[in-house]
Amino acid sequence: MDYTDRLGAEPVVIVPGEYALWRTERLNLSIRKVNGSSDPLRHLGWEDSEAQSFTTETDCNGIVWENFATIHQAHEINEIWPDANYHST
């Protein structure tokens, strides 16, 4: 079973072999391949419609937490993968 089945939603953006983003009414889940790392978890993201900017914090376990609005996420996706042509909804 893959994430599409688990979430009951198709991804809103896919960068083959590198990145995928699913958005549901309750959850925003993105998965990004980590180049050269043995750690399978790159970061956790928290989508907040009231976020004024894209921010990151590292918790006591060394995990990066991102806080962003959908427009910030769209900007990051399009900056890294311009061919994705992703727009926030």
Secondary structure as UniProt FT lines:
FT   HELIX           3..7
FT   STRAND          11..15
FT   TURN            16..18
FT   STRAND          19..23
FT   STRAND          28..32
FT   TURN            35..36
FT   STRAND          43..47
FT   TURN            49..50
FT   STRAND          55..58
FT   TURN            60..61
FT   STRAND          64..68
FT   HELIX           70..80
FT   HELIX           82..84
//
